[in-house]
């Protein structure tokens, strides 16, 4: 049985925490920032986590991470 390949796009977007959750960056932070409030932009800087329903799928994309 050959080794499974890691989906590199997923590996670049997610990091595994110590408890096994997947940490991710939040969306809507790249452009069109003038109409967004300072509070909104500040909260977008913080890390988000992959939802429990999607976690199994994402971990299958990254078998060795």
DSSP file (Angstrom, degrees, kcal/mol; ACC not computed):
  #  RESIDUE AA STRUCTURE BP1 BP2  ACC     N-H-->O    O-->H-N    N-H-->O    O-->H-N    TCO  KAPPA ALPHA  PHI   PSI    X-CA   Y-CA   Z-CA
    1    1 A X              0   0    0      0, 0.0     3,-0.1     0, 0.0     2,-0.0   0.000 360.0 360.0 360.0 121.8    0.0    0.0    0.0
    2    2 A X        -     0   0    0      1,-0.1     2,-0.0     0, 0.0     0, 0.0  -0.277 360.0 -88.3 -73.4 163.3    1.6    3.3   -1.0
    3    3 A X        -     0   0    0      1,-0.1     2,-0.3    -2,-0.0    -1,-0.1  -0.338  42.9-113.9 -65.6 150.8    1.7    6.3    1.3
    4    4 A X        -     0   0    0     -3,-0.1     2,-0.3     1,-0.0    -1,-0.1  -0.654  29.4-124.6 -84.1 144.8   -1.2    8.7    1.2
    5    5 A X        -     0   0    0     -2,-0.3     2,-0.4    58,-0.0    58,-0.2  -0.710  15.7-128.0 -91.3 141.2   -0.5   12.2   -0.1
    6    6 A X        -     0   0    0     -2,-0.3     2,-0.8    56,-0.1    56,-0.2  -0.694  24.7-118.1 -81.4 135.8   -1.3   15.2    1.9
    7    7 A X    >>  -     0   0    0     54,-2.7     4,-2.0    -2,-0.4     3,-0.6  -0.685  25.1-155.1 -73.6 111.0   -3.4   17.9    0.1
    8    8 A X  H 3> S+     0   0    0     -2,-0.8     4,-1.7     1,-0.3    -1,-0.2   0.818  88.5  58.9 -64.0 -32.7   -0.9   20.7    0.2
    9    9 A X  H 3> S+     0   0    0      1,-0.2     4,-0.8     2,-0.2    -1,-0.3   0.889 109.9  43.9 -63.7 -37.9   -3.6   23.4   -0.1
   10   10 A X  H <> S+     0   0    0     -3,-0.6     4,-1.9     1,-0.2     3,-0.5   0.883 109.6  55.9 -72.8 -38.8   -5.2   22.1    3.1
   11   11 A X  H  < S+     0   0    0     -4,-2.0    -2,-0.2     1,-0.2    -1,-0.2   0.822 107.6  49.8 -63.9 -31.2   -1.9   21.8    4.9
   12   12 A X  H  < S+     0   0    0     -4,-1.7    -1,-0.2    -5,-0.2    -2,-0.2   0.738 114.6  44.4 -77.9 -22.9   -1.1   25.4    4.2
   13   13 A X  H  < S+     0   0    0     -4,-0.8    12,-0.5    -3,-0.5     2,-0.4   0.728 110.2  51.6 -95.0 -24.1   -4.4   26.6    5.5
   14   14 A X     <  -     0   0    0     -4,-1.9     2,-0.4    10,-0.1    10,-0.2  -0.900  54.6-167.9-122.8 145.0   -4.9   24.6    8.7
   15   15 A X  E     -A   23   0A   0      8,-1.7     8,-3.4    -2,-0.4     2,-0.5  -0.971  24.6-125.9-124.1 144.6   -2.8   23.9   11.8
   16   16 A X  E     -A   22   0A   0     -2,-0.4     6,-0.2    49,-0.2     2,-0.1  -0.770  23.6-143.3 -91.8 131.0   -3.5   21.3   14.4
   17   17 A X    >   -     0   0    0      4,-2.8     3,-1.3    -2,-0.5    -1,-0.0  -0.263  31.8 -96.2 -82.7 175.7   -3.7   22.5   18.0
   18   18 A X  T 3  S+     0   0    0      1,-0.3    -1,-0.1     2,-0.1    -2,-0.0   0.804 125.9  50.2 -63.5 -30.1   -2.5   20.5   21.0
   19   19 A X  T 3  S-     0   0    0      2,-0.1    -1,-0.3     1,-0.0    -3,-0.0   0.463 123.2-103.0 -89.3  -0.9   -6.0   19.1   21.7
   20   20 A X  S <  S+     0   0    0     -3,-1.3    -2,-0.1     1,-0.3     2,-0.1   0.471  76.0 134.9  96.8   2.0   -6.4   18.0   18.0
   21   21 A X        -     0   0    0      1,-0.1    -4,-2.8    -5,-0.0     2,-0.6  -0.423  57.3-115.9 -78.3 161.4   -8.7   20.8   16.8
   22   22 A X  E     -A   16   0A   0     28,-0.3    28,-2.3    -6,-0.2     2,-0.3  -0.886  24.6-153.4-102.9 122.9   -8.0   22.5   13.4
   23   23 A X  E     +AB  15  49A   0     -8,-3.4    -8,-1.7    -2,-0.6     2,-0.3  -0.726  19.8 175.0 -93.6 142.7   -7.1   26.2   13.6
   24   24 A X  E     - B   0  48A   0     24,-2.8    24,-2.9    -2,-0.3     2,-0.2  -0.931  31.6-105.9-142.4 163.4   -7.9   28.4   10.6
   25   25 A X        -     0   0    0    -12,-0.5     2,-0.2    -2,-0.3    22,-0.1  -0.615  40.9-112.0 -86.8 153.0   -7.7   32.0    9.5
   26   26 A X        -     0   0    0     18,-0.6     3,-0.3    20,-0.4    -1,-0.1  -0.537  28.7-122.2 -86.3 154.4  -11.0   33.9    9.1
   27   27 A X  S    S+     0   0    0     -2,-0.2    -1,-0.1     1,-0.2     0, 0.0  -0.262  82.4  49.9 -86.0 175.2  -12.3   35.1    5.8
   28   28 A X  S    S+     0   0    0      1,-0.1    -1,-0.2    -2,-0.1    16,-0.1   0.744  78.7 104.3  69.9  28.6  -13.2   38.6    4.6
   29   29 A X        +     0   0    0     -3,-0.3    -2,-0.1    15,-0.1     3,-0.1   0.381  57.6  76.4-116.0   1.8   -9.9   40.2    5.6
   30   30 A X  S    S-     0   0    0      1,-0.2     2,-0.3     2,-0.1     3,-0.1   0.888 101.8 -12.2 -89.2 -39.3   -8.1   40.5    2.3
   31   31 A X  S    S+     0   0    0      1,-0.2    -1,-0.2     2,-0.0     0, 0.0  -0.922 103.3  56.0-154.2 177.3   -9.7   43.5    0.5
   32   32 A X        +     0   0    0     -2,-0.3    -1,-0.2    -3,-0.1     3,-0.2   0.949  61.8 147.2  55.4  53.5  -12.6   46.0    0.6
   33   33 A X    >   +     0   0    0      1,-0.2     3,-0.7    -3,-0.1     8,-0.1   0.579  45.2  80.5 -94.1 -11.2  -11.6   46.9    4.2
   34   34 A X  T 3  S+     0   0    0      1,-0.2    -1,-0.2     3,-0.0    -2,-0.0   0.853  94.1  47.0 -67.9 -33.3  -12.7   50.6    4.1
   35   35 A X  T 3  S+     0   0    0     -3,-0.2     2,-0.3     2,-0.1    -1,-0.2   0.569  96.5  89.3 -84.5  -7.9  -16.3   49.9    4.7
   36   36 A X  S <  S-     0   0    0     -3,-0.7    -4,-0.0    -4,-0.1    -3,-0.0  -0.701  82.4-115.0 -91.5 142.4  -15.6   47.4    7.6
   37   37 A X     >  -     0   0    0     -2,-0.3     4,-2.3     1,-0.1     5,-0.2  -0.266  21.2-114.5 -72.5 160.7  -15.4   48.8   11.1
   38   38 A X  H  > S+     0   0    0      1,-0.2     4,-2.3     2,-0.2     5,-0.2   0.880 117.9  54.2 -60.9 -38.0  -12.2   48.7   13.1
   39   39 A X  H  > S+     0   0    0      2,-0.2     4,-2.1     1,-0.2    -1,-0.2   0.912 108.1  48.8 -63.3 -42.9  -13.8   46.3   15.5
   40   40 A X  H  > S+     0   0    0      1,-0.2     4,-1.6     2,-0.2    -2,-0.2   0.933 112.4  47.7 -62.0 -47.0  -14.8   43.9   12.7
   41   41 A X  H  X S+     0   0    0     -4,-2.3     4,-0.7     1,-0.2    -1,-0.2   0.870 110.5  52.3 -64.5 -36.5  -11.3   44.0   11.3
   42   42 A X  H >X S+     0   0    0     -4,-2.3     3,-0.7     1,-0.2     4,-0.5   0.901 109.5  49.0 -65.1 -41.3   -9.7   43.4   14.7
   43   43 A X  H >< S+     0   0    0     -4,-2.1     3,-0.6     1,-0.2    -1,-0.2   0.779 103.6  60.9 -70.7 -26.5  -11.9   40.4   15.3
   44   44 A X  H 3< S+     0   0    0     -4,-1.6   -18,-0.6     1,-0.2    -1,-0.2   0.713  93.7  65.8 -71.9 -19.6  -11.0   38.9   11.9
   45   45 A X  H << S+     0   0    0     -4,-0.7    -1,-0.2    -3,-0.7    -2,-0.2   0.813  85.4  90.2 -69.3 -29.4   -7.4   38.8   13.0
   46   46 A X  S << S-     0   0    0     -3,-0.6   -20,-0.4    -4,-0.5     2,-0.1  -0.240  88.2 -99.2 -69.5 156.2   -8.1   36.2   15.6
   47   47 A X        -     0   0    0    -22,-0.1     2,-0.2   -24,-0.0   -22,-0.2  -0.445  33.6-156.6 -75.1 147.3   -8.0   32.5   14.8
   48   48 A X  E     -B   24   0A   0    -24,-2.9   -24,-2.8    -2,-0.1     2,-0.4  -0.706  10.7-129.9-112.1 171.7  -11.1   30.5   14.0
   49   49 A X  E     -B   23   0A   0     -2,-0.2   -26,-0.2   -26,-0.2     2,-0.2  -0.945  23.4-106.2-125.0 146.9  -11.6   26.8   14.4
   50   50 A X        -     0   0    0    -28,-2.3   -28,-0.3    -2,-0.4     5,-0.1  -0.477  47.1-105.4 -68.2 136.8  -13.0   24.3   11.9
   51   51 A X    >>  -     0   0    0     -2,-0.2     4,-1.3     1,-0.1     3,-0.7  -0.213  24.3-114.3 -64.6 156.1  -16.5   23.3   12.8
   52   52 A X  H 3> S+     0   0    0      1,-0.2     4,-0.6     2,-0.2     3,-0.2   0.843 115.5  56.4 -60.7 -35.2  -17.0   19.8   14.3
   53   53 A X  H 34 S+     0   0    0      1,-0.2     4,-0.3     2,-0.1    -1,-0.2   0.807 113.9  38.8 -69.0 -28.9  -19.0   18.7   11.2
   54   54 A X  H <> S+     0   0    0     -3,-0.7     4,-2.3     1,-0.1    -1,-0.2   0.582  93.6  87.0 -94.6 -12.1  -16.2   19.5    8.8
   55   55 A X  H  X S+     0   0    0     -4,-1.3     4,-2.2     1,-0.2     5,-0.2   0.880  86.7  50.5 -60.9 -42.5  -13.3   18.4   11.0
   56   56 A X  H  X S+     0   0    0     -4,-0.6     4,-1.4     1,-0.2    -1,-0.2   0.909 111.5  48.9 -62.6 -42.5  -13.3   14.7    9.9
   57   57 A X  H  > S+     0   0    0     -4,-0.3     4,-1.0     1,-0.2     3,-0.2   0.920 111.8  48.4 -63.0 -45.4  -13.3   15.7    6.2
   58   58 A X  H  X S+     0   0    0     -4,-2.3     4,-0.7     1,-0.2     3,-0.3   0.859 108.6  53.6 -65.5 -36.3  -10.4   18.1    6.7
   59   59 A X  H  < S+     0   0    0     -4,-2.2     3,-0.3     1,-0.2    -1,-0.2   0.794 102.8  58.4 -70.5 -27.2   -8.3   15.6    8.6
   60   60 A X  H  < S+     0   0    0     -4,-1.4     3,-0.4    -3,-0.2    -1,-0.2   0.817 101.9  55.2 -68.8 -29.6   -8.8   13.1    5.8
   61   61 A X  H  < S+     0   0    0     -4,-1.0   -54,-2.7    -3,-0.3     2,-0.4   0.748 115.0  40.3 -71.8 -23.4   -7.1   15.6    3.5
   62   62 A X    ><  +     0   0    0     -4,-0.7     3,-0.9    -3,-0.3    -1,-0.3  -0.691  67.1 168.0-126.3  77.6   -4.1   15.8    5.8
   63   63 A X  T 3  S+     0   0    0     -3,-0.4    -1,-0.1    -2,-0.4    -2,-0.1   0.758  79.4  37.2 -66.7 -25.2   -3.4   12.2    7.0
   64   64 A X  T 3         0   0    0      1,-0.2    -1,-0.2   -60,-0.1    -5,-0.0   0.363 360.0 360.0-109.7   5.4    0.0   13.0    8.5
   65   65 A X    <         0   0    0     -3,-0.9   -49,-0.2    -6,-0.2    -1,-0.2   0.436 360.0 360.0 -93.9 360.0   -0.6   16.4   10.0
